[in-house]
Amino acid sequence: MEKITLLQVPKLTIGCGCLAQCKLYLSASAFKRAFLVAPPIARKHAEKILAGLPASYIEDSIEAEPSIASFKQILDHARHFEPDVIIGIGGGSALDVAKLVAALWNSAQQIEEVMGINLLRERKTALVCIPTTAGTGSEVSPNAILLDEADKIKKGIISPCLVPDAVFVDAELTLTVPPSVTAATGLDALTHCIETYTNRFAHPVVDIWALEGIRLIASALVEAVQQPASLDAREKMARGSLYGGLCLGPVNTAAVHALSYPLGGWFHIAHGHANAILLPHVMRFNSVEAPSRYADVAVAMGVQRESSDQATAESGVLKLWSLIKATKLEMELSALGIRENDLPRLATAGLGVTRLMKNNPRSMSQQEAEAIYRLAYKGA
Protein backbone atom coordinates (compact mmCIF):
# COMPACT_ATOMS: atom_id res chain seq x y z
CA MET A 1 0.00 0.00 0.00
CA GLU A 2 1.32 3.46 -0.92
CA LYS A 3 1.93 5.99 1.83
CA ILE A 4 -0.81 8.54 2.35
CA THR A 5 -1.41 11.44 4.72
CA LEU A 6 -4.94 12.32 5.80
CA LEU A 7 -5.42 15.90 7.03
CA GLN A 8 -8.49 15.97 9.26
CA VAL A 9 -10.53 18.85 10.67
CA PRO A 10 -10.17 18.67 14.49
CA LYS A 11 -13.87 19.42 15.04
CA LEU A 12 -16.33 18.32 12.35
CA THR A 13 -20.04 18.63 13.12
CA ILE A 14 -22.58 17.48 10.55
CA GLY A 15 -26.36 17.37 10.79
CA CYS A 16 -29.47 19.46 10.29
CA GLY A 17 -29.61 22.40 12.68
CA CYS A 18 -25.95 22.19 13.69
CA LEU A 19 -25.42 25.87 12.86
CA ALA A 20 -26.57 26.56 16.43
CA GLN A 21 -23.62 24.53 17.71
CA CYS A 22 -21.26 26.81 15.82
CA LYS A 23 -22.43 29.73 17.91
CA LEU A 24 -21.85 27.70 21.08
CA TYR A 25 -18.37 26.77 19.85
CA LEU A 26 -17.45 30.40 19.23
CA SER A 27 -18.71 31.45 22.66
CA ALA A 28 -16.90 28.62 24.45
CA SER A 29 -13.66 29.49 22.65
CA ALA A 30 -13.88 33.06 24.02
CA PHE A 31 -13.12 34.71 20.70
CA LYS A 32 -13.30 38.49 20.86
CA ARG A 33 -12.89 39.68 17.27
CA ALA A 34 -14.56 37.64 14.53
CA PHE A 35 -14.01 38.43 10.85
CA LEU A 36 -16.67 36.66 8.82
CA VAL A 37 -16.48 36.14 5.05
CA ALA A 38 -19.86 35.52 3.39
CA PRO A 39 -21.78 36.35 0.22
CA PRO A 40 -24.73 38.75 0.72
CA ILE A 41 -27.19 35.85 0.47
CA ALA A 42 -25.66 34.28 3.60
CA ARG A 43 -25.62 37.50 5.64
CA LYS A 44 -28.61 36.52 7.80
CA HIS A 45 -26.82 33.31 8.82
CA ALA A 46 -23.70 35.35 9.55
CA GLU A 47 -25.54 37.77 11.81
CA LYS A 48 -27.11 34.88 13.69
CA ILE A 49 -23.70 33.30 14.33
CA LEU A 50 -22.09 36.53 15.44
CA ALA A 51 -24.80 37.60 17.89
CA GLY A 52 -23.27 37.94 21.33
CA LEU A 53 -19.64 38.13 20.27
CA PRO A 54 -17.81 41.23 21.57
CA ALA A 55 -16.76 42.51 18.11
CA SER A 56 -17.32 41.35 14.57
CA TYR A 57 -16.92 42.34 10.93
CA ILE A 58 -18.89 40.87 8.01
CA GLU A 59 -17.09 40.91 4.66
CA ASP A 60 -19.68 40.29 1.98
CA SER A 61 -17.90 41.58 -1.16
CA ILE A 62 -17.24 38.04 -2.41
CA GLU A 63 -17.00 37.49 -6.14
CA ALA A 64 -18.40 34.32 -7.72
CA GLU A 65 -14.87 33.52 -8.94
CA PRO A 66 -12.59 35.46 -6.54
CA SER A 67 -9.51 37.05 -8.06
CA ILE A 68 -6.15 37.88 -6.53
CA ALA A 69 -7.01 41.58 -6.66
CA SER A 70 -10.35 41.20 -4.85
CA PHE A 71 -8.70 38.90 -2.30
CA LYS A 72 -6.08 41.55 -1.51
CA GLN A 73 -8.80 44.11 -0.79
CA ILE A 74 -10.47 41.74 1.65
CA LEU A 75 -7.09 40.95 3.20
CA ASP A 76 -6.56 44.68 3.85
CA HIS A 77 -9.92 44.85 5.62
CA ALA A 78 -8.90 41.95 7.86
CA ARG A 79 -5.57 43.58 8.66
CA HIS A 80 -7.33 46.74 9.80
CA PHE A 81 -9.77 44.74 11.92
CA GLU A 82 -7.13 42.43 13.51
CA PRO A 83 -9.34 39.35 14.13
CA ASP A 84 -8.69 36.42 16.44
CA VAL A 85 -10.98 34.12 14.43
CA ILE A 86 -11.90 33.97 10.75
CA ILE A 87 -15.26 32.44 9.79
CA GLY A 88 -16.19 31.47 6.25
CA ILE A 89 -19.83 30.80 5.44
CA GLY A 90 -21.07 30.25 1.91
CA GLY A 91 -19.99 28.39 -1.20
CA GLY A 92 -16.48 27.50 -2.20
CA SER A 93 -15.52 31.06 -3.10
CA ALA A 94 -16.30 32.42 0.37
CA LEU A 95 -14.64 29.46 2.11
CA ASP A 96 -11.48 29.66 -0.01
CA VAL A 97 -11.12 33.38 0.66
CA ALA A 98 -11.72 32.89 4.40
CA LYS A 99 -9.05 30.17 4.53
CA LEU A 100 -6.48 32.36 2.82
CA VAL A 101 -7.34 35.41 4.94
CA ALA A 102 -6.83 33.35 8.10
CA ALA A 103 -3.37 32.32 6.91
CA LEU A 104 -2.13 35.60 5.45
CA TRP A 105 -3.63 38.59 7.26
CA ASN A 106 -0.84 38.56 9.86
CA SER A 107 1.82 36.80 7.79
CA ALA A 108 4.96 38.12 6.10
CA GLN A 109 4.17 35.93 3.09
CA GLN A 110 2.38 37.42 0.07
CA ILE A 111 -0.34 35.64 -1.86
CA GLU A 112 1.89 35.36 -4.94
CA GLU A 113 4.52 33.51 -2.88
CA VAL A 114 2.19 30.75 -1.74
CA MET A 115 0.64 29.72 -5.07
CA GLY A 116 1.41 26.03 -5.46
CA ILE A 117 1.92 23.08 -3.16
CA ASN A 118 3.16 23.43 0.44
CA LEU A 119 4.55 26.95 0.03
CA LEU A 120 2.28 28.42 2.70
CA ARG A 121 4.23 28.11 5.95
CA GLU A 122 1.75 28.71 8.77
CA ARG A 123 -1.59 29.96 9.99
CA LYS A 124 -1.78 31.70 13.37
CA THR A 125 -5.47 32.59 13.46
CA ALA A 126 -8.37 30.26 14.25
CA LEU A 127 -10.49 29.23 11.26
CA VAL A 128 -14.12 28.04 11.10
CA CYS A 129 -15.90 27.03 7.88
CA ILE A 130 -19.63 26.55 7.21
CA PRO A 131 -20.71 25.49 3.70
CA THR A 132 -24.05 26.66 2.33
CA THR A 133 -23.78 24.70 -0.94
CA ALA A 134 -23.18 21.00 -1.55
CA GLY A 135 -20.31 21.22 -3.97
CA THR A 136 -16.72 22.25 -3.44
CA GLY A 137 -15.89 20.41 -0.22
CA SER A 138 -13.57 23.33 0.55
CA GLU A 139 -14.59 23.18 4.21
CA VAL A 140 -12.48 20.04 4.76
CA SER A 141 -9.79 20.36 2.09
CA PRO A 142 -6.29 21.88 2.25
CA ASN A 143 -6.95 23.68 -1.05
CA ALA A 144 -7.96 27.20 -2.05
CA ILE A 145 -8.37 28.59 -5.56
CA LEU A 146 -8.01 32.16 -6.84
CA LEU A 147 -8.20 33.64 -10.33
CA ASP A 148 -4.91 35.11 -11.54
CA GLU A 149 -6.20 37.95 -13.74
CA ALA A 150 -2.81 38.48 -15.39
CA ASP A 151 -2.55 34.87 -16.59
CA LYS A 152 -6.34 34.50 -16.91
CA ILE A 153 -6.35 31.13 -15.17
CA LYS A 154 -7.23 29.82 -11.75
CA LYS A 155 -4.36 28.88 -9.48
CA GLY A 156 -4.31 26.70 -6.41
CA ILE A 157 -2.81 27.12 -2.98
CA ILE A 158 -2.44 23.74 -1.27
CA SER A 159 -1.23 23.52 2.32
CA PRO A 160 -2.10 21.72 5.57
CA CYS A 161 -2.42 25.23 7.06
CA LEU A 162 -5.67 25.69 5.11
CA VAL A 163 -7.49 22.85 6.87
CA PRO A 164 -9.95 24.59 9.25
CA ASP A 165 -10.08 24.12 13.02
CA ALA A 166 -13.83 23.58 13.08
CA VAL A 167 -16.45 22.83 10.42
CA PHE A 168 -20.25 22.76 10.66
CA VAL A 169 -22.14 21.09 7.80
CA ASP A 170 -25.84 21.91 8.10
CA ALA A 171 -27.93 20.76 5.13
CA GLU A 172 -30.72 23.16 6.12
CA LEU A 173 -28.51 26.00 4.88
CA THR A 174 -28.69 24.58 1.34
CA LEU A 175 -32.50 24.57 1.10
CA THR A 176 -32.64 28.02 -0.52
CA VAL A 177 -29.88 27.39 -3.08
CA PRO A 178 -31.34 27.93 -6.61
CA PRO A 179 -31.73 24.85 -8.85
CA SER A 180 -29.00 25.92 -11.31
CA VAL A 181 -26.48 26.39 -8.50
CA THR A 182 -27.57 23.14 -6.86
CA ALA A 183 -26.92 21.38 -10.18
CA ALA A 184 -23.54 22.96 -10.87
CA THR A 185 -22.17 22.55 -7.36
CA GLY A 186 -23.54 19.02 -7.09
CA LEU A 187 -21.83 18.01 -10.32
CA ASP A 188 -18.64 19.61 -9.05
CA ALA A 189 -18.82 17.36 -5.98
CA LEU A 190 -19.54 14.35 -8.19
CA THR A 191 -16.47 15.24 -10.28
CA HIS A 192 -14.31 15.33 -7.14
CA CYS A 193 -15.37 11.82 -6.23
CA ILE A 194 -15.05 10.37 -9.75
CA GLU A 195 -11.66 11.96 -10.42
CA THR A 196 -10.36 10.74 -7.07
CA TYR A 197 -11.49 7.15 -7.57
CA THR A 198 -10.13 6.94 -11.13
CA ASN A 199 -6.94 8.86 -10.27
CA ARG A 200 -3.48 7.58 -11.15
CA PHE A 201 -2.72 7.95 -7.42
CA ALA A 202 -6.01 6.53 -6.10
CA HIS A 203 -5.77 4.95 -2.66
CA PRO A 204 -7.98 2.26 -1.07
CA VAL A 205 -8.60 4.36 2.04
CA VAL A 206 -9.82 7.32 0.00
CA ASP A 207 -11.73 5.05 -2.41
CA ILE A 208 -14.28 4.46 0.34
CA TRP A 209 -15.16 8.16 0.52
CA ALA A 210 -15.13 8.56 -3.25
CA LEU A 211 -17.50 5.67 -4.00
CA GLU A 212 -19.93 6.62 -1.24
CA GLY A 213 -19.90 10.20 -2.48
CA ILE A 214 -20.73 9.02 -6.00
CA ARG A 215 -23.60 6.85 -4.68
CA LEU A 216 -25.09 9.66 -2.62
CA ILE A 217 -24.84 12.38 -5.26
CA ALA A 218 -26.06 10.23 -8.16
CA SER A 219 -29.08 9.16 -6.10
CA ALA A 220 -30.01 12.65 -4.85
CA LEU A 221 -28.92 15.24 -7.41
CA VAL A 222 -32.03 15.31 -9.58
CA GLU A 223 -34.37 15.39 -6.58
CA ALA A 224 -32.37 18.22 -4.99
CA VAL A 225 -32.64 20.22 -8.23
CA GLN A 226 -36.28 19.48 -9.00
CA GLN A 227 -37.58 19.41 -5.40
CA PRO A 228 -35.41 22.00 -3.58
CA ALA A 229 -37.30 21.60 -0.30
CA SER A 230 -36.43 17.89 -0.03
CA LEU A 231 -34.30 17.76 3.10
CA ASP A 232 -33.51 14.10 2.48
CA ALA A 233 -31.97 14.94 -0.90
CA ARG A 234 -30.18 17.96 0.55
CA GLU A 235 -28.66 15.86 3.34
CA LYS A 236 -27.39 13.26 0.88
CA MET A 237 -25.87 15.98 -1.28
CA ALA A 238 -24.20 17.58 1.75
CA ARG A 239 -22.63 14.28 2.75
CA GLY A 240 -21.56 13.51 -0.81
CA SER A 241 -19.93 16.92 -1.08
CA LEU A 242 -18.17 16.40 2.25
CA TYR A 243 -16.77 13.06 1.09
CA GLY A 244 -15.57 14.69 -2.11
CA GLY A 245 -13.80 17.37 -0.09
CA LEU A 246 -12.09 14.76 2.07
CA CYS A 247 -10.74 13.19 -1.12
CA LEU A 248 -9.09 16.39 -2.33
CA GLY A 249 -6.21 16.53 0.13
CA PRO A 250 -4.75 13.03 -0.12
CA VAL A 251 -5.49 12.35 -3.82
CA ASN A 252 -7.04 15.38 -5.60
CA THR A 253 -8.57 15.79 -9.05
CA ALA A 254 -7.31 15.38 -12.62
CA ALA A 255 -8.05 16.34 -16.24
CA VAL A 256 -11.64 17.55 -15.80
CA HIS A 257 -10.56 20.19 -13.33
CA ALA A 258 -7.42 21.10 -15.26
CA LEU A 259 -9.38 21.64 -18.47
CA SER A 260 -12.11 23.56 -16.64
CA TYR A 261 -9.77 26.20 -15.21
CA PRO A 262 -9.32 28.23 -18.41
CA LEU A 263 -13.09 28.14 -18.97
CA GLY A 264 -13.46 29.98 -15.66
CA GLY A 265 -10.40 32.19 -16.07
CA TRP A 266 -11.12 33.41 -19.61
CA PHE A 267 -14.87 33.09 -19.99
CA HIS A 268 -16.06 33.24 -16.35
CA ILE A 269 -18.04 30.01 -16.61
CA ALA A 270 -18.85 28.91 -13.06
CA HIS A 271 -16.46 26.23 -11.85
CA GLY A 272 -19.06 23.52 -11.22
CA HIS A 273 -20.75 24.21 -14.55
CA ALA A 274 -17.43 23.96 -16.39
CA ASN A 275 -16.71 20.62 -14.72
CA ALA A 276 -20.16 19.32 -15.63
CA ILE A 277 -19.63 20.22 -19.30
CA LEU A 278 -16.31 18.38 -19.48
CA LEU A 279 -16.94 15.42 -17.18
CA PRO A 280 -18.74 12.99 -19.57
CA HIS A 281 -16.22 13.62 -22.36
CA VAL A 282 -13.20 13.08 -20.10
CA MET A 283 -14.80 9.98 -18.55
CA ARG A 284 -15.24 8.43 -22.00
CA PHE A 285 -11.66 9.36 -22.97
CA ASN A 286 -10.17 7.92 -19.75
CA SER A 287 -12.27 4.77 -19.54
CA VAL A 288 -10.23 2.92 -22.17
CA GLU A 289 -7.19 3.23 -19.89
CA ALA A 290 -8.95 2.30 -16.62
CA PRO A 291 -12.12 0.40 -17.57
CA SER A 292 -12.50 -1.45 -14.26
CA ARG A 293 -12.33 1.78 -12.28
CA TYR A 294 -14.88 3.51 -14.48
CA ALA A 295 -17.08 0.41 -14.31
CA ASP A 296 -17.05 0.74 -10.50
CA VAL A 297 -18.03 4.39 -10.89
CA ALA A 298 -20.93 3.37 -13.14
CA VAL A 299 -22.17 0.80 -10.63
CA ALA A 300 -21.95 3.38 -7.83
CA MET A 301 -24.12 5.64 -9.99
CA GLY A 302 -26.77 2.90 -10.15
CA VAL A 303 -25.85 1.13 -13.40
CA GLN A 304 -26.05 -2.67 -13.68
CA ARG A 305 -22.79 -4.46 -14.51
CA GLU A 306 -22.62 -5.59 -18.13
CA SER A 307 -20.60 -8.24 -19.96
CA SER A 308 -17.39 -6.20 -19.82
CA ASP A 309 -15.91 -3.37 -17.77
CA GLN A 310 -15.74 -1.17 -20.85
CA ALA A 311 -19.43 -1.67 -21.61
CA THR A 312 -20.31 -0.93 -17.97
CA ALA A 313 -18.14 2.19 -18.05
CA GLU A 314 -19.91 3.40 -21.19
CA SER A 315 -23.27 2.87 -19.49
CA GLY A 316 -21.95 5.04 -16.67
CA VAL A 317 -21.28 7.87 -19.12
CA LEU A 318 -24.82 7.54 -20.47
CA LYS A 319 -26.19 7.57 -16.91
CA LEU A 320 -24.24 10.76 -16.23
CA TRP A 321 -25.71 12.36 -19.36
CA SER A 322 -29.21 11.50 -18.14
CA LEU A 323 -28.54 13.12 -14.75
CA ILE A 324 -27.16 16.26 -16.34
CA LYS A 325 -30.06 16.50 -18.79
CA ALA A 326 -32.51 16.35 -15.87
CA THR A 327 -30.76 19.34 -14.24
CA LYS A 328 -31.24 21.44 -17.42
CA LEU A 329 -27.67 22.78 -17.36
CA GLU A 330 -26.43 24.18 -20.66
CA MET A 331 -23.87 21.69 -21.98
CA GLU A 332 -22.67 23.35 -25.21
CA LEU A 333 -19.64 25.64 -24.97
CA SER A 334 -20.83 27.25 -28.21
CA ALA A 335 -23.84 28.62 -26.30
CA LEU A 336 -21.65 30.18 -23.60
CA GLY A 337 -19.73 32.74 -25.62
CA ILE A 338 -16.88 30.49 -26.74
CA ARG A 339 -15.78 30.41 -30.37
CA GLU A 340 -14.36 27.37 -32.14
CA ASN A 341 -11.04 29.12 -32.71
CA ASP A 342 -10.69 29.47 -28.90
CA LEU A 343 -10.41 25.70 -28.47
CA PRO A 344 -6.67 25.24 -29.24
CA ARG A 345 -5.56 27.83 -26.70
CA LEU A 346 -8.00 26.43 -24.14
CA ALA A 347 -6.36 23.02 -24.64
CA THR A 348 -2.88 24.48 -24.22
CA ALA A 349 -3.87 26.26 -21.01
CA GLY A 350 -5.64 23.22 -19.55
CA LEU A 351 -2.70 20.93 -20.25
CA GLY A 352 -0.52 23.50 -18.50
CA VAL A 353 -2.20 22.74 -15.16
CA THR A 354 0.33 19.98 -14.61
CA ARG A 355 -0.32 19.56 -10.87
CA LEU A 356 -3.69 18.05 -11.86
CA MET A 357 -2.98 16.61 -15.31
CA LYS A 358 -0.30 14.35 -13.81
CA ASN A 359 -3.08 12.63 -11.84
CA ASN A 360 -5.10 11.68 -14.91
CA PRO A 361 -5.19 7.92 -15.60
CA ARG A 362 -4.56 8.49 -19.32
CA SER A 363 -1.97 10.82 -20.81
CA MET A 364 -3.47 13.53 -22.98
CA SER A 365 -1.95 15.25 -26.00
CA GLN A 366 -2.72 18.70 -27.35
CA GLN A 367 -4.76 17.12 -30.14
CA GLU A 368 -6.73 14.95 -27.70
CA ALA A 369 -7.42 17.90 -25.39
CA GLU A 370 -8.68 19.90 -28.36
CA ALA A 371 -10.92 16.99 -29.36
CA ILE A 372 -12.48 16.95 -25.86
CA TYR A 373 -13.16 20.68 -26.02
CA ARG A 374 -14.62 20.23 -29.51
CA LEU A 375 -17.07 17.62 -28.21
CA ALA A 376 -17.97 19.98 -25.35
CA TYR A 377 -18.32 22.82 -27.85
CA LYS A 378 -20.98 20.86 -29.70
CA GLY A 379 -22.49 19.29 -26.57
CA ALA A 380 -22.11 15.90 -28.25
N, C-alpha and C positions, 0 to 999 in steps of 0.2 A: 504494500500500500504506500502511495506517495505521501510525503509529509504535507500537512495542511495546518493552517492557523485560523482558528475561529475567533473573531472579535465580537464579543457579546455586550449588549447594553446591560449595565449593572442592575437597572430597575426597569422591567418591561411589564406594563399593565395593559391587558387587552380585554375588552368586553363592553357591552352597551352601558352607557351612563358613567363610564370610568373617568370622564372629564372632571367630575367632582373630586376624584381622588388626586388629580393634579393640583388642585387648589390646596388640598390638605398637605400634599408633599411640599409645596412651596412655603406654606406657613411653618411647617415643622422644621424646614431647613433654615429658617430665620433669614431669608434673603431680604435685603433692604432696597435694592435698586434693580428692578427688572426691566430689561429692554426686550420688547416683544416684536417680532417680525411676522406680519400677516398681510394678506391681501384685504382690500376693503370689505369683501364679502364675508370674511371671518372676523370682522371687528367686534361683533356682538359676543362671540365666544371669547375673544381676547379680553374684553372688559369684564366678563364674568370671572375669568381666571385671576385677573389682577386685583379684583375688589379686596380691600383689606391690606394689601401690601403698602409699606410706607411710601415708596416712590416708584413710578413706572413711566415708561415711554412706549408708545405704540408706533411702529414704523410700518406704514401701509402703502408705501410707494413702490410696490413690487411689480416688476414687469413680468409678462408671461414667460419670456425667455430672457432672464437677467443677463446683462452685459457687464463687462469689467468696469465700464464707466459708471453705470448706475450702482454697482456694488460699492465703489469707492465713495460715492455720496452717502450711502447708508453707513458705511464704516466711519465716516467723519461724524455723523450724528451720534453714533455709539461712543466715539472717543470723547465727545463733549459731555455726554451723559454719564460716563464712567460706571457701567453696570457691574453688579456682582453675579448676575445670572442672565443668560440669553435664552429666550423662548421662541421657538419657531412653531407657528400654527398655520396650516394651509396645505397646498400641493407641494410638489417637488421643488418648485422655484423658491418659495418662501423658506422651506426647510434647508435647502442648499445654502441660501444666503445667510440664514441664521447660524448654520454650522461654521461658515467661514468668518462671520463677524466674531463669534465666540473665540476663534483661534487667533484672529489677527488684530482686534481692536487695540490690544495692549502689547503687541509684538513688534520686534524690530524688523521682522520679515515683511516684504511687500508681496502683494498678490502675484505679481509676475514671477517672483522667485519660487513660488510653491507649486506652479503648474507642473503636473507630472506625478510620479509615484514616489511616496515617502520622502518628499522634500520639505514638507511642513514639519517643524521640529516639536512644537508643543502647543498645548492649549491650557491657559491658566484659569479660565472662567467657566463656571458651571453652565451646562447646556441641556435644555429640555426640548423635545420635539413631539408635536401632536399633528398627525396627518388628518386632512379633511377630504382627501381623495384616496381611492384604492388604485394606486398606480405605480409610483416611482420606487417605493420602498426605501426612500432616502432616510427615513427615521431610524433605520437600523443598519445603514451601510456606512462604510468609511469613505464614501465618494461624494463629491460635489462638482457641479458642472456650471461653467459660465461661458457666455459668448464673447469671443475675442473679436471685436468689431474690425480691427485692423486686418486680421487674417480671414475674417468672415467665416469662422468655424468655431464650434463649441470645443472647449478644452476642459479636461478633467483634473481635479485635485484629489489624490487618493492618499489617505493617511489614517492610521489608527486614532489620531487626535480628533478626527471628525466623527467618531462614534459617540453619540450622546450619553449623558449620565442617566437620563430617565426618559422613557417614552410612554405615551398613553395613546392606545389605538381604540377609539370609540366609533363604532360603525354608525351610530346615530348622527354623527357630524357629516356623513356622506349623503344623507337622505335628500338634501336640497341641491346636490350636484346635478347640473343639466344633463340630459341624455347624451349629447354629443361629447361632453367631457367625460362622462362615465364610460363611454365606449372607447375613447382614445386612451384614457389612463388605464382602463382595464386591459386593453390590448398591449399596452406598454408592459404591464405586470406579467402578462402571459408570455411576452417576448423574453423577459428576464428569465423566466423559468425554463422556457424551451432552449434558449441559447446557453444556459448553464448546463442543462442535462446533456446536450449534444456537443458540448465544448471539447476541444482537444485536451483540456486539462480537467475534465469532469472528475469528480471524486465521489465515492460511494456514500460518504456521510452527507454531502450536500445534495446528492441525487434524491434523497428522501424528501427534502424540502421542495426541490424542483418538481418532482412528479406530483406531490400533493397539491402544490400551487396550480399546476396545470389542470388537475381534476376539479379543483374548486372553481377556478375561473371559467373553464369551459362549461361547467354545469350551471353557472349563475350569471354569466355576462349578459345574455339576452334578456333575462328576467329583470336584471338591475336596470337595463336601458329602457325596456318597455313598460316596466312597472316600478318606477322610482321609489315608491313607498314601501316596497317589499323589504322588510328588515332582514329576513332570512337570506335573501340574495345579497344584500349589502354586507352582512356579516361574513358570508363566504368570500366575497370579493376582498374585504378587508384582510382576511386571513391569507388569501392567495397572494395579495400584494405584499404582505409581511414576509411570507416565505420567499417571494422573489427578491425582496430586499436583503434577506439573510444570505441569499446565494451570491450577491454581488461582491462582497468582500473576498471570500476565499477562492472564487472561480471567475466571476464576471461574465460579461457578454461578448459578442463576436461581430460578425459581418453585418447583421441587421443594424445594430447600433452605429457601427462605423460608417455605413453608407447613409444612415439617416442624418448624421451630423451636418453635412453641407446643405441638406434640405432645410434644416432649421436656421443655419447660419446665413445662407444667401437668400432664402425665400420665406423665412419666418413661418414655415409650416410647424405646427405644434409637435413636440417631440413624440408623444404617443401616437399621433396621427401618422407621422412619418414612418415610425416603426411598423404600424399596421399595414401601410401601403407596401412595404418591402418584405414583410415577414413571409407571406406564402411563396414568393418568388425565390427567396434565399433558402427556404425549407426544401423546395423542389431541387434546387441546385445542389445543396449539401447532401441530400438523402442518398445519392448514389455512392457517396464516400462512407456514410455511416448509416446504412439502412436499418440495422437492428435498433439503434438508438432512436431513430425517427419513427420506427414502428412502435416502440414503447410510448413515445409521445402521442401517437395516434390513439393507442389503446387508452391512455390516460384521458384523452379528450372524448372518449366514449365510442370509439370505433371498434368493430369486431376484427380480430386477427384474421388475415386472409392466408392464401397458400404460400406466400413469400413475404419476407420483411419489406421488400421494395414495394409490393402491391399494398401492404398495410400502410406504409409510409405515404404513398400517394393518396390513399383514402383519408389519411390525416390532413393532407393539404386541402382536399375537397371539403372536409369537415370545417376546417378553418375558414374557407371561403364562405361557407353557409353561415357561420357565426358572424362574420364581418358584414355580409349582406343584410342580415337581420338588424344590425346596428345602424344601417343607412349611412355609414361613413363614405365620403367620396374617395374612390380608390384609383382615380386616373390622375397622374401628375400633370397631364395636358390640361386638366380643368382647374389647376391650381397656380396658373401663371408661369409655368415652366415651358420653355421652348425645346424642340428636339435638338437644336444645336447646343443646348446647355449640357446635354447628357455626358459628353466626353470629359468635360472639366469636373462635373459632379463625380464621375468615376475616379478620376485622378485624386480628388480631394478625399473621397471616402477611403480609398486604398492607402492614403497617407496616414490614417488613424491606426498606426501599426500596433499600438498597445492593445487594441481590440482585434484587429485583423489576424494577429498571430494566434488568437484563440480559436479561429474558425476551423472546423474539422476538414474543410477542403480548401486548398490554395486557390486563389482567385487572381486571374490576369486582368489587365486593363480591358481587354476585349470582352471578357466574361462579365466584369462589373458593368460595362456599358450595356451589355445584353440584358442584365437584370433591370437596370434603369429603364431600358426601352420597353420591357414588358410592363413595368410599373407606369410608364408614360401612357401606354395604351389601356392599362387596367386589365390586361389579358391574363 
